[in-house]
Amino acid sequence: MAKCAQCGKSTTFGHNRSFSQRATNRAFRPNLQKVTVMENGRLVKKVLCARCIRTLAKTA
């Protein structure tokens, strides 16, 4: 579910760094949104990241 249908962007992992430089795990989640898109003359619901939504708006 947590994956862009257009570019495949998904959650990546890294670390929180405290003042003492202790590393704890954290997740970088993409800005995914459910959108209705026109595809081959049909309306299709897709999960897209914000960047892909912007790009589709530019080309349409």
Biopython code that builds the backbone (N, CA, C, O; Angstrom):
import numpy as np
from Bio.PDB.StructureBuilder import StructureBuilder

atoms = [
    (1, "MET", "N", (0.824, -1.196, 0.000)),
    (1, "MET", "CA", (0.000, 0.000, 0.000)),
    (1, "MET", "C", (0.866, 1.257, 0.000)),
    (1, "MET", "O", (0.610, 2.189, -0.762)),
    (2, "ALA", "N", (1.878, 1.284, 0.844)),
    (2, "ALA", "CA", (2.684, 2.497, 0.974)),
    (2, "ALA", "C", (3.716, 2.593, -0.133)),
    (2, "ALA", "O", (4.920, 2.603, 0.124)),
    (3, "LYS", "N", (3.231, 2.664, -1.383)),
    (3, "LYS", "CA", (4.124, 2.742, -2.535)),
    (3, "LYS", "C", (3.416, 3.534, -3.631)),
    (3, "LYS", "O", (2.231, 3.323, -3.889)),
    (4, "CYS", "N", (4.142, 4.442, -4.273)),
    (4, "CYS", "CA", (3.587, 5.229, -5.373)),
    (4, "CYS", "C", (3.399, 4.327, -6.591)),
    (4, "CYS", "O", (4.318, 3.603, -6.975)),
    (5, "ALA", "N", (2.217, 4.367, -7.198)),
    (5, "ALA", "CA", (1.930, 3.524, -8.355)),
    (5, "ALA", "C", (2.702, 3.989, -9.590)),
    (5, "ALA", "O", (2.908, 3.202, -10.514)),
    (6, "GLN", "N", (3.130, 5.243, -9.622)),
    (6, "GLN", "CA", (3.814, 5.800, -10.789)),
    (6, "GLN", "C", (5.332, 5.562, -10.726)),
    (6, "GLN", "O", (5.911, 4.981, -11.643)),
    (7, "CYS", "N", (5.965, 6.014, -9.642)),
    (7, "CYS", "CA", (7.434, 5.972, -9.573)),
    (7, "CYS", "C", (7.976, 4.915, -8.617)),
    (7, "CYS", "O", (9.177, 4.645, -8.615)),
    (8, "GLY", "N", (7.111, 4.315, -7.807)),
    (8, "GLY", "CA", (7.563, 3.269, -6.895)),
    (8, "GLY", "C", (8.179, 3.775, -5.603)),
    (8, "GLY", "O", (8.768, 2.998, -4.851)),
    (9, "LYS", "N", (8.050, 5.071, -5.337)),
    (9, "LYS", "CA", (8.606, 5.633, -4.105)),
    (9, "LYS", "C", (7.916, 5.011, -2.895)),
    (9, "LYS", "O", (6.690, 4.914, -2.858)),
    (10, "SER", "N", (8.711, 4.586, -1.899)),
    (10, "SER", "CA", (8.155, 3.961, -0.706)),
    (10, "SER", "C", (8.938, 4.409, 0.520)),
    (10, "SER", "O", (9.853, 5.225, 0.418)),
    (11, "THR", "N", (8.576, 3.876, 1.669)),
    (11, "THR", "CA", (9.222, 4.241, 2.924)),
    (11, "THR", "C", (10.696, 3.861, 2.911)),
    (11, "THR", "O", (11.052, 2.750, 2.520)),
    (12, "THR", "N", (11.558, 4.794, 3.343)),
    (12, "THR", "CA", (12.967, 4.503, 3.534)),
    (12, "THR", "C", (13.295, 4.707, 5.013)),
    (12, "THR", "O", (12.559, 5.378, 5.736)),
    (13, "PHE", "N", (14.400, 4.124, 5.446)),
    (13, "PHE", "CA", (14.719, 4.155, 6.865)),
    (13, "PHE", "C", (16.037, 4.856, 7.114)),
    (13, "PHE", "O", (16.934, 4.851, 6.271)),
    (14, "GLY", "N", (16.137, 5.463, 8.291)),
    (14, "GLY", "CA", (17.351, 6.157, 8.696)),
    (14, "GLY", "C", (17.413, 6.204, 10.204)),
    (14, "GLY", "O", (16.877, 5.328, 10.883)),
    (15, "HIS", "N", (18.072, 7.235, 10.737)),
    (15, "HIS", "CA", (18.231, 7.356, 12.180)),
    (15, "HIS", "C", (17.850, 8.738, 12.669)),
    (15, "HIS", "O", (18.087, 9.736, 11.987)),
    (16, "ASN", "N", (17.250, 8.793, 13.868)),
    (16, "ASN", "CA", (17.173, 10.040, 14.619)),
    (16, "ASN", "C", (18.506, 10.181, 15.330)),
    (16, "ASN", "O", (19.055, 9.200, 15.831)),
    (17, "ARG", "N", (19.025, 11.393, 15.374)),
    (17, "ARG", "CA", (20.283, 11.628, 16.079)),
    (17, "ARG", "C", (20.024, 12.617, 17.208)),
    (17, "ARG", "O", (19.641, 13.761, 16.965)),
    (18, "SER", "N", (20.235, 12.176, 18.430)),
    (18, "SER", "CA", (20.056, 13.050, 19.578)),
    (18, "SER", "C", (21.309, 13.912, 19.758)),
    (18, "SER", "O", (22.286, 13.778, 19.019)),
    (19, "PHE", "N", (21.257, 14.790, 20.747)),
    (19, "PHE", "CA", (22.400, 15.668, 21.017)),
    (19, "PHE", "C", (23.640, 14.856, 21.357)),
    (19, "PHE", "O", (24.757, 15.258, 21.030)),
    (20, "SER", "N", (23.449, 13.711, 22.014)),
    (20, "SER", "CA", (24.577, 12.855, 22.368)),
    (20, "SER", "C", (24.982, 11.931, 21.216)),
    (20, "SER", "O", (25.834, 11.059, 21.391)),
    (21, "GLN", "N", (24.376, 12.117, 20.041)),
    (21, "GLN", "CA", (24.645, 11.351, 18.826)),
    (21, "GLN", "C", (24.221, 9.883, 18.934)),
    (21, "GLN", "O", (24.722, 9.038, 18.192)),
    (22, "ARG", "N", (23.299, 9.577, 19.853)),
    (22, "ARG", "CA", (22.744, 8.229, 19.943)),
    (22, "ARG", "C", (21.775, 8.051, 18.768)),
    (22, "ARG", "O", (20.931, 8.915, 18.532)),
    (23, "ALA", "N", (21.888, 6.953, 18.039)),
    (23, "ALA", "CA", (21.064, 6.721, 16.844)),
    (23, "ALA", "C", (19.880, 5.820, 17.183)),
    (23, "ALA", "O", (20.059, 4.715, 17.694)),
    (24, "THR", "N", (18.678, 6.296, 16.898)),
    (24, "THR", "CA", (17.483, 5.466, 17.025)),
    (24, "THR", "C", (16.807, 5.414, 15.659)),
    (24, "THR", "O", (16.879, 6.372, 14.889)),
    (25, "ASN", "N", (16.162, 4.311, 15.364)),
    (25, "ASN", "CA", (15.575, 4.116, 14.039)),
    (25, "ASN", "C", (14.385, 5.032, 13.799)),
    (25, "ASN", "O", (13.637, 5.354, 14.722)),
    (26, "ARG", "N", (14.220, 5.445, 12.552)),
    (26, "ARG", "CA", (13.070, 6.239, 12.147)),
    (26, "ARG", "C", (12.744, 5.934, 10.696)),
    (26, "ARG", "O", (13.551, 5.344, 9.977)),
    (27, "ALA", "N", (11.548, 6.342, 10.269)),
    (27, "ALA", "CA", (11.109, 6.093, 8.887)),
    (27, "ALA", "C", (10.867, 7.410, 8.177)),
    (27, "ALA", "O", (10.312, 8.345, 8.755)),
    (28, "PHE", "N", (11.283, 7.482, 6.927)),
    (28, "PHE", "CA", (10.972, 8.620, 6.059)),
    (28, "PHE", "C", (9.847, 8.165, 5.145)),
    (28, "PHE", "O", (10.074, 7.372, 4.231)),
    (29, "ARG", "N", (8.645, 8.653, 5.380)),
    (29, "ARG", "CA", (7.485, 8.211, 4.607)),
    (29, "ARG", "C", (7.161, 9.204, 3.498)),
    (29, "ARG", "O", (7.198, 10.413, 3.727)),
    (30, "PRO", "N", (6.843, 8.715, 2.296)),
    (30, "PRO", "CA", (6.495, 9.605, 1.181)),
    (30, "PRO", "C", (5.100, 10.183, 1.367)),
    (30, "PRO", "O", (4.268, 9.610, 2.071)),
    (31, "ASN", "N", (4.855, 11.314, 0.736)),
    (31, "ASN", "CA", (3.559, 11.988, 0.807)),
    (31, "ASN", "C", (2.625, 11.341, -0.222)),
    (31, "ASN", "O", (2.478, 11.848, -1.334)),
    (32, "LEU", "N", (1.995, 10.221, 0.152)),
    (32, "LEU", "CA", (1.130, 9.473, -0.754)),
    (32, "LEU", "C", (-0.322, 9.888, -0.585)),
    (32, "LEU", "O", (-0.801, 10.091, 0.530)),
    (33, "GLN", "N", (-1.014, 10.011, -1.713)),
    (33, "GLN", "CA", (-2.413, 10.421, -1.700)),
    (33, "GLN", "C", (-3.198, 9.616, -2.720)),
    (33, "GLN", "O", (-2.675, 9.240, -3.769)),
    (34, "LYS", "N", (-4.476, 9.354, -2.398)),
    (34, "LYS", "CA", (-5.350, 8.653, -3.332)),
    (34, "LYS", "C", (-5.923, 9.667, -4.308)),
    (34, "LYS", "O", (-6.525, 10.660, -3.900)),
    (35, "VAL", "N", (-5.733, 9.411, -5.616)),
    (35, "VAL", "CA", (-6.175, 10.335, -6.648)),
    (35, "VAL", "C", (-6.910, 9.571, -7.741)),
    (35, "VAL", "O", (-6.626, 8.400, -7.993)),
    (36, "THR", "N", (-7.856, 10.243, -8.385)),
    (36, "THR", "CA", (-8.522, 9.677, -9.550)),
    (36, "THR", "C", (-7.853, 10.263, -10.785)),
    (36, "THR", "O", (-7.790, 11.481, -10.951)),
    (37, "VAL", "N", (-7.352, 9.379, -11.655)),
    (37, "VAL", "CA", (-6.564, 9.787, -12.824)),
    (37, "VAL", "C", (-7.226, 9.257, -14.088)),
    (37, "VAL", "O", (-7.782, 8.159, -14.093)),
    (38, "MET", "N", (-7.164, 10.046, -15.165)),
    (38, "MET", "CA", (-7.658, 9.596, -16.459)),
    (38, "MET", "C", (-6.569, 8.773, -17.130)),
    (38, "MET", "O", (-5.477, 9.277, -17.392)),
    (39, "GLU", "N", (-6.869, 7.493, -17.410)),
    (39, "GLU", "CA", (-5.891, 6.596, -18.021)),
    (39, "GLU", "C", (-6.573, 5.814, -19.136)),
    (39, "GLU", "O", (-7.521, 5.069, -18.883)),
    (40, "ASN", "N", (-6.101, 5.978, -20.358)),
    (40, "ASN", "CA", (-6.685, 5.332, -21.542)),
    (40, "ASN", "C", (-8.181, 5.609, -21.666)),
    (40, "ASN", "O", (-8.960, 4.721, -22.010)),
    (41, "GLY", "N", (-8.575, 6.859, -21.382)),
    (41, "GLY", "CA", (-9.983, 7.253, -21.507)),
    (41, "GLY", "C", (-10.867, 6.800, -20.366)),
    (41, "GLY", "O", (-12.086, 6.957, -20.433)),
    (42, "ARG", "N", (-10.276, 6.237, -19.310)),
    (42, "ARG", "CA", (-11.055, 5.763, -18.158)),
    (42, "ARG", "C", (-10.547, 6.416, -16.881)),
    (42, "ARG", "O", (-9.361, 6.727, -16.766)),
    (43, "LEU", "N", (-11.438, 6.622, -15.927)),
    (43, "LEU", "CA", (-11.033, 7.141, -14.629)),
    (43, "LEU", "C", (-10.569, 5.976, -13.753)),
    (43, "LEU", "O", (-11.293, 4.998, -13.567)),
    (44, "VAL", "N", (-9.354, 6.095, -13.222)),
    (44, "VAL", "CA", (-8.758, 5.035, -12.407)),
    (44, "VAL", "C", (-8.289, 5.653, -11.092)),
    (44, "VAL", "O", (-7.686, 6.726, -11.090)),
    (45, "LYS", "N", (-8.565, 4.976, -9.968)),
    (45, "LYS", "CA", (-8.066, 5.439, -8.677)),
    (45, "LYS", "C", (-6.673, 4.863, -8.456)),
    (45, "LYS", "O", (-6.452, 3.663, -8.614)),
    (46, "LYS", "N", (-5.726, 5.747, -8.082)),
    (46, "LYS", "CA", (-4.342, 5.332, -7.851)),
    (46, "LYS", "C", (-3.816, 5.999, -6.588)),
    (46, "LYS", "O", (-4.336, 7.023, -6.144)),
    (47, "VAL", "N", (-2.779, 5.402, -6.020)),
    (47, "VAL", "CA", (-2.059, 6.007, -4.902)),
    (47, "VAL", "C", (-0.773, 6.588, -5.482)),
    (47, "VAL", "O", (0.096, 5.846, -5.941)),
    (48, "LEU", "N", (-0.650, 7.928, -5.460)),
    (48, "LEU", "CA", (0.502, 8.604, -6.054)),
    (48, "LEU", "C", (1.165, 9.513, -5.031)),
    (48, "LEU", "O", (0.517, 10.002, -4.106)),
    (49, "CYS", "N", (2.467, 9.733, -5.205)),
    (49, "CYS", "CA", (3.170, 10.687, -4.348)),
    (49, "CYS", "C", (2.896, 12.101, -4.870)),
    (49, "CYS", "O", (2.453, 12.276, -6.005)),
    (50, "ALA", "N", (3.160, 13.087, -4.046)),
    (50, "ALA", "CA", (2.863, 14.483, -4.379)),
    (50, "ALA", "C", (3.598, 14.937, -5.644)),
    (50, "ALA", "O", (3.045, 15.688, -6.448)),
    (51, "ARG", "N", (4.834, 14.486, -5.821)),
    (51, "ARG", "CA", (5.610, 14.890, -6.991)),
    (51, "ARG", "C", (4.983, 14.352, -8.279)),
    (51, "ARG", "O", (4.924, 15.066, -9.280)),
    (52, "CYS", "N", (4.514, 13.100, -8.263)),
    (52, "CYS", "CA", (3.885, 12.522, -9.454)),
    (52, "CYS", "C", (2.561, 13.218, -9.766)),
    (52, "CYS", "O", (2.212, 13.388, -10.934)),
    (53, "ILE", "N", (1.829, 13.617, -8.739)),
    (53, "ILE", "CA", (0.575, 14.348, -8.955)),
    (53, "ILE", "C", (0.863, 15.681, -9.633)),
    (53, "ILE", "O", (0.150, 16.084, -10.552)),
    (54, "ARG", "N", (1.911, 16.364, -9.178)),
    (54, "ARG", "CA", (2.293, 17.641, -9.784)),
    (54, "ARG", "C", (2.715, 17.454, -11.236)),
    (54, "ARG", "O", (2.338, 18.246, -12.100)),
    (55, "THR", "N", (3.499, 16.408, -11.510)),
    (55, "THR", "CA", (3.978, 16.152, -12.864)),
    (55, "THR", "C", (2.810, 15.844, -13.797)),
    (55, "THR", "O", (2.783, 16.321, -14.931)),
    (56, "LEU", "N", (1.839, 15.047, -13.327)),
    (56, "LEU", "CA", (0.666, 14.738, -14.148)),
    (56, "LEU", "C", (-0.144, 15.997, -14.448)),
    (56, "LEU", "O", (-0.674, 16.149, -15.549)),
    (57, "ALA", "N", (-0.238, 16.894, -13.476)),
    (57, "ALA", "CA", (-0.968, 18.141, -13.679)),
    (57, "ALA", "C", (-0.272, 19.021, -14.727)),
    (57, "ALA", "O", (-0.938, 19.722, -15.489)),
    (58, "LYS", "N", (1.065, 18.985, -14.764)),
    (58, "LYS", "CA", (1.820, 19.773, -15.743)),
    (58, "LYS", "C", (1.569, 19.262, -17.171)),
    (58, "LYS", "O", (1.371, 20.054, -18.093)),
    (59, "THR", "N", (1.579, 17.939, -17.342)),
    (59, "THR", "CA", (1.478, 17.373, -18.686)),
    (59, "THR", "C", (0.047, 17.388, -19.205)),
    (59, "THR", "O", (-0.163, 17.388, -20.418)),
    (60, "ALA", "N", (-0.939, 17.399, -18.319)),
    (60, "ALA", "CA", (-2.348, 17.359, -18.750)),
    (60, "ALA", "C", (-2.872, 18.711, -19.157)),
    (60, "ALA", "O", (-4.035, 18.832, -19.541)),
]
sb = StructureBuilder()
sb.init_structure("model")
sb.init_model(0)
sb.init_chain("A")
sb.init_seg("    ")
for serial, (resi, resn, name, xyz) in enumerate(atoms, 1):
    if name == "N":
        sb.init_residue(resn, " ", resi, " ")
    sb.init_atom(name, np.array(xyz, "f"), 0.0, 1.0, " ", f" {name:<3s}", serial, name[0])
structure = sb.get_structure()
